[in-house]
Amino acid sequence: MTPTEQQGKLVIISGPSGAGKTTVVRALLKTCPLPLVLSVSATTRPPRIGEQDGVDYHFLTDQEFQQRREQGEFLECFEVFGRGCWYGTLRAEAASGLSSGKWVILEVDVDGALAVVEQYPAAITIFLEPGSPEELERRLRGRKSDSEEAIQRRLEVARREISFAEKYRYHVVNDQVDEAALKLCDILKNEEKNPHAR
């Protein structure tokens, strides 16, 4: 399916690690009346406790991921944080939602977003921000799941990602999850009435 054949809408939500993207998107999916569906990303990283294949991610081996990458099955894919873990959006995952009239949400990093926009220039792009660098660091440390080295690396990546924020059509600060989800829903409702509103 080409971008001009799509019936639904593609929504790209990005933001630095620690901005709360996953939590806000979950709240958005529960509360927004639009026909939203989350595109499940693929990854080579091992599942965390409680994560389910096909629900949280499509968990692939390195070999499976690279084979599908070579076959052009990804809309976007990148190695993240330089640790050998790949993440990507399967083309079929997005296409099936769009062809059925859904608003397909891609929760991707800046590099992924830029790659997708090249193919879907009409995509609705939203950058989710944590409010301040200090708040971002507080949230990353609050996870208690990363080493100091990993936290510093994530902060460095976050600074780079924030520098690309102006490339996004909309910006939302996630001070409070429910409020941020409501702002996202309002943006999408406005896009439904007035496409490409700025």
Residue frames relative to the residue before (quaternion, step in Angstrom):
aa qw qx qy qz dx dy dz
M 1.0000 0.0000 0.0000 0.0000 0.00 0.00 0.00
T 0.2973 -0.7469 0.5659 0.1828 3.56 -0.87 0.91
P 0.6834 -0.4950 0.3315 0.4220 3.60 -1.19 0.41
T 0.6700 0.5136 -0.3151 0.4336 3.62 1.01 -0.75
E 0.6551 0.5195 -0.3139 0.4499 3.60 1.20 -0.36
Q 0.5024 0.6909 -0.4231 0.3021 3.55 1.19 -0.32
Q 0.3085 -0.7437 0.5682 0.1698 3.55 -1.09 0.78
G 0.7055 0.4187 -0.2526 0.5130 3.53 1.09 -0.71
K 0.4640 -0.6447 0.5139 0.3241 3.55 -1.27 -0.40
L 0.3278 -0.7285 0.5711 0.1888 3.52 -1.15 0.72
V 0.0846 -0.7937 0.6024 -0.0013 3.56 -0.78 1.11
I 0.1287 -0.7968 0.5889 0.0417 3.56 -0.69 1.13
I 0.0374 -0.7867 0.6162 -0.0070 3.56 -0.76 1.08
S 0.0130 0.7972 -0.6001 0.0649 3.54 -0.68 1.17
G 0.2023 0.7506 -0.6178 0.1180 3.50 -1.35 0.16
P 0.6223 -0.5672 0.3743 0.3884 3.57 -1.13 0.49
S 0.6238 -0.5080 0.4344 0.4051 3.54 -1.26 0.45
G 0.7480 0.3342 -0.2628 0.5097 3.58 -0.72 1.06
A 0.5357 0.6331 -0.4048 0.3852 3.59 1.27 -0.12
G 0.5097 -0.6743 0.4053 0.3481 3.57 1.25 -0.28
K 0.2101 0.8276 -0.5009 0.1412 3.58 1.20 0.47
T 0.6972 0.4909 -0.2908 0.4340 3.56 0.73 -1.07
T 0.6664 0.5034 -0.3010 0.4603 3.60 0.92 -0.90
V 0.6764 0.4866 -0.2942 0.4682 3.58 0.91 -0.90
V 0.6470 0.5133 -0.3242 0.4614 3.59 0.96 -0.83
R 0.6238 0.5270 -0.3439 0.4635 3.61 0.99 -0.74
A 0.6570 0.4981 -0.3060 0.4760 3.59 0.96 -0.86
L 0.6257 0.5440 -0.3254 0.4547 3.58 1.04 -0.82
L 0.6680 0.5108 -0.2969 0.4524 3.58 0.89 -0.96
K 0.6816 0.4931 -0.2871 0.4580 3.60 1.05 -0.73
T 0.8092 0.3531 -0.1412 0.4479 3.58 0.94 -0.86
C 0.6620 0.5154 -0.3225 0.4383 3.63 1.07 -0.55
P 0.4175 -0.7556 0.4516 0.2254 3.62 -0.77 1.01
L 0.5009 0.6496 -0.4378 0.3679 3.61 1.20 -0.13
P 0.5542 -0.6278 0.4277 0.3403 3.63 -1.16 0.50
L 0.0777 0.8454 -0.5170 0.1096 3.54 0.56 1.26
V 0.0219 0.7665 -0.6419 0.0012 3.54 -1.16 0.67
L 0.3534 -0.7397 0.5363 0.2011 3.57 -0.96 0.88
S 0.3541 -0.7047 0.5740 0.2202 3.54 -0.88 0.96
V 0.3139 -0.7584 0.5442 0.1736 3.57 -0.71 1.09
S 0.3438 -0.7641 0.5154 0.1799 3.57 -0.62 1.16
A 0.3701 -0.6757 0.5835 0.2569 3.54 -1.32 0.33
T 0.0178 0.8029 -0.5954 0.0210 3.57 -1.12 0.62
T 0.3968 -0.6949 0.5443 0.2517 3.53 -1.26 0.46
R 0.5209 0.6257 -0.4435 0.3748 3.62 1.17 -0.10
P 0.5536 -0.6201 0.4320 0.3499 3.60 -1.10 0.62
P 0.5827 -0.5846 0.4218 0.3753 3.61 -1.10 0.57
R 0.3743 -0.6750 0.5831 0.2535 3.54 -1.17 0.66
I 0.6913 -0.4611 0.3363 0.4432 3.58 -1.24 0.32
G 0.8143 0.2548 -0.2066 0.4788 3.55 -0.87 1.01
E 0.5824 0.5845 -0.3836 0.4148 3.60 1.21 -0.28
Q 0.2136 -0.7838 0.5758 0.0920 3.54 -1.09 0.84
D 0.5004 -0.6450 0.4922 0.3023 3.54 -1.03 0.84
G 0.8001 0.2538 -0.2125 0.5004 3.56 -0.91 0.97
V 0.6907 0.4100 -0.2688 0.5316 3.59 1.28 -0.22
D 0.7654 0.2874 -0.1539 0.5548 3.57 0.73 -1.11
Y 0.7581 -0.1181 0.1149 0.6309 3.55 1.03 -0.95
H 0.3902 -0.5839 0.6172 0.3548 3.49 -1.39 0.05
F 0.1823 -0.8075 0.5537 0.0906 3.59 -0.32 1.21
L 0.0333 -0.8139 0.5779 -0.0501 3.55 -0.56 1.25
T 0.4861 -0.6025 0.5262 0.3519 3.55 -1.22 0.44
D 0.6699 -0.4719 0.3688 0.4387 3.57 -1.26 0.29
Q 0.6621 0.5197 -0.3062 0.4447 3.56 0.93 -0.90
E 0.6560 0.5085 -0.3096 0.4640 3.61 0.94 -0.91
F 0.6592 0.5220 -0.3099 0.4438 3.55 0.93 -0.97
Q 0.7057 0.4666 -0.2788 0.4545 3.59 0.78 -1.01
Q 0.6133 0.5401 -0.3498 0.4582 3.58 1.08 -0.68
R 0.6856 0.4669 -0.2832 0.4814 3.58 0.93 -0.89
R 0.5998 0.5510 -0.3476 0.4646 3.56 1.15 -0.62
E 0.6703 0.4995 -0.2911 0.4653 3.59 0.92 -0.92
Q 0.6854 0.4725 -0.2748 0.4811 3.57 1.14 -0.63
G 0.5139 -0.6866 0.3918 0.3331 3.60 1.29 0.14
E 0.3853 0.7643 -0.4499 0.2551 3.58 1.18 0.49
F 0.6670 0.5004 -0.3079 0.4582 3.60 1.25 -0.16
L 0.4325 -0.6586 0.5582 0.2599 3.52 -1.12 0.82
E 0.7464 -0.1168 0.0836 0.6498 3.53 1.20 -0.72
C 0.1286 0.7749 -0.6167 0.0519 3.56 -1.17 0.57
F 0.0126 0.7960 -0.6020 0.0620 3.52 -1.07 0.88
E 0.4500 -0.6097 0.5674 0.3221 3.50 -1.31 0.40
V 0.2030 -0.8224 0.5268 0.0702 3.57 -0.69 1.10
F 0.8624 0.1000 -0.1157 0.4826 3.54 -1.09 0.93
G 0.5252 -0.6992 0.3869 0.2924 3.57 1.19 0.46
R 0.5589 0.6247 -0.3860 0.3851 3.60 1.14 0.45
G 0.6388 -0.5626 0.3279 0.4097 3.56 1.19 0.36
C 0.5696 0.5690 -0.3943 0.4431 3.62 1.26 0.10
W 0.1986 -0.7902 0.5735 0.0847 3.54 -0.82 1.06
Y 0.0879 -0.7569 0.6453 0.0534 3.53 -1.20 0.68
G 0.1301 0.8128 -0.5622 0.0800 3.57 -1.05 0.62
T 0.3953 -0.6791 0.5663 0.2489 3.53 -1.35 0.36
L 0.3409 -0.7410 0.5426 0.2008 3.56 -0.64 1.10
R 0.5391 -0.6580 0.4327 0.2986 3.55 -0.83 1.08
A 0.6710 0.5171 -0.2963 0.4411 3.59 0.92 -0.96
E 0.6031 0.5771 -0.3485 0.4263 3.58 1.09 -0.74
A 0.6995 0.4399 -0.2622 0.4984 3.58 0.92 -0.91
A 0.6625 0.5425 -0.3116 0.4119 3.59 0.88 -0.94
S 0.6565 0.5213 -0.3311 0.4332 3.59 0.93 -0.83
G 0.6557 0.5032 -0.3102 0.4696 3.57 1.03 -0.75
L 0.6654 0.5088 -0.3033 0.4544 3.57 0.91 -0.92
S 0.6805 0.5022 -0.2988 0.4421 3.60 0.90 -0.89
S 0.7008 0.4241 -0.2751 0.5033 3.59 1.20 -0.41
G 0.6156 -0.6095 0.3228 0.3812 3.57 1.27 0.37
K 0.4589 0.6885 -0.4480 0.3385 3.60 1.21 0.26
W 0.3956 -0.6238 0.6019 0.3034 3.51 -1.37 0.28
V 0.1691 -0.8293 0.5295 0.0574 3.56 -0.20 1.31
I 0.2088 -0.7878 0.5722 0.0915 3.56 -0.69 1.15
L 0.1206 -0.7556 0.6414 0.0556 3.53 -0.89 1.03
E 0.1349 -0.7632 0.6281 0.0690 3.56 -0.69 1.10
V 0.1961 0.8106 -0.5081 0.2152 3.55 0.06 1.36
D 0.5492 -0.5964 0.4578 0.3648 3.55 -1.26 0.32
V 0.7535 -0.4121 0.2702 0.4353 3.55 -1.33 0.15
D 0.6562 0.5094 -0.3223 0.4539 3.60 0.87 -0.90
G 0.6534 0.5114 -0.3058 0.4669 3.56 0.99 -0.87
A 0.6420 0.5358 -0.3188 0.4462 3.57 0.97 -0.88
L 0.6684 0.4997 -0.3070 0.4575 3.58 0.87 -0.94
A 0.6432 0.5221 -0.3188 0.4605 3.60 1.03 -0.78
V 0.6724 0.4940 -0.2981 0.4637 3.59 0.97 -0.85
V 0.6485 0.5345 -0.3236 0.4349 3.60 0.95 -0.88
E 0.5814 0.5706 -0.3777 0.4401 3.59 1.12 -0.57
Q 0.7304 0.4061 -0.2193 0.5035 3.57 1.10 -0.75
Y 0.7711 0.1829 -0.0876 0.6036 3.58 1.17 -0.65
P 0.1054 -0.8516 0.5091 0.0673 3.63 0.41 1.14
A 0.6514 0.5123 -0.3229 0.4572 3.62 1.18 -0.38
A 0.3813 0.7392 -0.4821 0.2751 3.60 1.26 0.02
I 0.4055 -0.6792 0.5594 0.2477 3.56 -1.14 0.76
T 0.1034 -0.8316 0.5453 0.0182 3.60 -0.48 1.18
I 0.0181 -0.7994 0.5985 -0.0488 3.55 -0.82 1.09
F 0.1818 -0.7766 0.5968 0.0878 3.56 -0.87 1.00
L 0.2010 -0.7863 0.5787 0.0801 3.56 -0.71 1.15
E 0.1213 -0.8235 0.5539 0.0190 3.55 -0.66 1.15
P 0.4876 -0.6930 0.4524 0.2783 3.61 -1.10 0.65
G 0.6283 -0.5386 0.3451 0.4428 3.61 1.21 -0.16
S 0.7731 -0.1879 0.1527 0.5862 3.59 0.84 -0.96
P 0.6324 -0.5278 0.3956 0.4062 3.60 -1.20 0.41
E 0.6336 0.5417 -0.3292 0.4436 3.58 1.08 -0.77
E 0.6498 0.5108 -0.3064 0.4721 3.57 1.02 -0.85
L 0.6242 0.5415 -0.3337 0.4536 3.55 1.03 -0.80
E 0.6729 0.4855 -0.3008 0.4701 3.59 0.88 -0.92
R 0.6213 0.5473 -0.3388 0.4468 3.59 1.02 -0.80
R 0.6741 0.4939 -0.2946 0.4635 3.58 0.95 -0.91
L 0.6478 0.5179 -0.3253 0.4542 3.59 0.94 -0.85
R 0.6785 0.4728 -0.2918 0.4807 3.57 0.96 -0.84
G 0.6251 0.5709 -0.3248 0.4216 3.56 1.11 -0.69
R 0.5656 0.6089 -0.3828 0.4036 3.58 1.18 -0.44
K 0.1399 -0.8338 0.5106 0.1568 3.55 1.18 -0.77
S 0.5488 0.6132 -0.3966 0.4068 3.57 1.12 0.68
D 0.7225 0.4140 -0.2330 0.5023 3.58 1.26 -0.22
S 0.5003 -0.6143 0.5155 0.3266 3.53 -1.22 0.56
E 0.6713 -0.4709 0.3688 0.4377 3.58 -1.29 0.23
E 0.6266 0.5413 -0.3308 0.4527 3.56 1.02 -0.80
A 0.6693 0.4998 -0.2935 0.4649 3.57 0.95 -0.91
I 0.6298 0.5308 -0.3294 0.4616 3.59 1.04 -0.81
Q 0.6659 0.4972 -0.3062 0.4644 3.60 0.89 -0.91
R 0.6416 0.5179 -0.3220 0.4653 3.57 1.03 -0.79
R 0.6554 0.5070 -0.3075 0.4679 3.58 0.98 -0.86
L 0.6400 0.5202 -0.3258 0.4622 3.59 1.02 -0.76
E 0.6354 0.5226 -0.3219 0.4686 3.56 1.04 -0.80
V 0.6525 0.4959 -0.3044 0.4855 3.58 0.98 -0.89
A 0.6315 0.5506 -0.3277 0.4366 3.59 1.01 -0.85
R 0.6400 0.5244 -0.3299 0.4544 3.59 0.94 -0.85
R 0.6478 0.5067 -0.3134 0.4748 3.56 1.02 -0.83
E 0.6740 0.5057 -0.3073 0.4422 3.59 0.89 -0.93
I 0.6387 0.5319 -0.3268 0.4498 3.58 0.97 -0.85
S 0.6139 0.5603 -0.3493 0.4327 3.60 1.11 -0.62
F 0.6817 0.4612 -0.2841 0.4919 3.60 1.25 -0.35
A 0.3715 0.7812 -0.4543 0.2129 3.60 1.27 -0.09
E 0.6547 0.5471 -0.3224 0.4101 3.59 0.99 -0.80
K 0.5769 0.5839 -0.3827 0.4240 3.59 1.23 -0.22
Y 0.6212 0.5468 -0.3255 0.4574 3.58 1.30 -0.25
R 0.5546 -0.6350 0.4321 0.3201 3.56 -1.08 0.76
Y 0.8085 0.1324 -0.0377 0.5722 3.58 1.00 -0.84
H 0.1576 -0.7580 0.6249 0.1002 3.55 -1.29 0.53
V 0.0236 -0.7834 0.6210 -0.0110 3.57 -0.95 0.91
V 0.2712 -0.7447 0.5884 0.1605 3.57 -0.90 0.97
N 0.2576 -0.7739 0.5634 0.1313 3.57 -0.80 1.04
D 0.0246 0.7878 -0.6108 0.0755 3.56 0.08 1.34
Q 0.7800 0.0411 0.0241 0.6239 3.55 1.09 -0.81
V 0.5456 -0.6907 0.3655 0.3028 3.55 -0.65 1.18
D 0.7001 0.4768 -0.2945 0.4424 3.61 0.72 -1.01
E 0.6509 0.5073 -0.3158 0.4682 3.58 1.02 -0.79
A 0.6452 0.5152 -0.3201 0.4646 3.58 0.98 -0.83
A 0.6437 0.5139 -0.3187 0.4691 3.60 0.99 -0.85
L 0.6405 0.5231 -0.3177 0.4640 3.59 1.03 -0.81
K 0.6405 0.5153 -0.3209 0.4704 3.59 1.01 -0.82
L 0.6391 0.5191 -0.3240 0.4659 3.59 0.98 -0.83
C 0.6563 0.5107 -0.3090 0.4616 3.58 0.93 -0.91
D 0.6418 0.5231 -0.3225 0.4587 3.60 0.98 -0.83
I 0.6193 0.5376 -0.3324 0.4658 3.58 1.03 -0.82
L 0.7002 0.4723 -0.2747 0.4595 3.57 0.85 -0.99
K 0.6194 0.5246 -0.3441 0.4720 3.60 1.03 -0.71
N 0.6435 0.5184 -0.3118 0.4689 3.56 1.03 -0.82
E 0.6367 0.5198 -0.3171 0.4731 3.57 1.05 -0.76
E 0.6139 0.5507 -0.3442 0.4488 3.58 1.08 -0.68
K 0.7121 0.4369 -0.2453 0.4918 3.56 1.01 -0.87
N 0.8082 0.1017 0.0166 0.5798 3.54 0.98 -0.93
P 0.2061 -0.8224 0.5152 0.1254 3.63 0.29 1.22
H 0.8374 0.1563 -0.1736 0.4941 3.53 -1.12 0.90
A 0.2781 0.7437 -0.5527 0.2533 3.60 1.12 0.58
R 0.1527 -0.7961 0.5812 0.0711 3.55 -1.02 0.77
